[in-house]
Amino acid sequence: RKMTWSWICEFKKETGLSPVEFKSKLRIKKAKELVYTDPNVSVASLVEALGFCDPSYFYKEFHAVCGEGFREFRLRTRAQLAFRYEQLTYWLMIAKHLNTVAEFMKNGFDIVFFPEIL
């Protein structure tokens, strides 16, 4: 579709963003999703997959859209994912323990609960 001045004005009125700003936000949102999926994804892969011309432009756009640098975002994301993994491991250990307790009770054994374990 041909972008006329009236179309651009209508687009900005509807979205609150110019078409260029809108496209930039979409690309950065996709970059963040890719980092959440794989926190070790290379910047070169992101730049290529998202159609940026070079890494420096990607870094500039990322900072403009997110208000933080890509490196800081990636480090924070890695820390969040590591923390979630620790939480998941803990809850899986609890679930395994509770499953063992349920098996003992099903077989008629009395269980003494120790609150410090749970």
Salt bridges, closest charged atoms under 4 A:
GLU68 OE2 - ARG76 NH2 2.42
GLU103 OE1 - LYS106 NZ 3.58
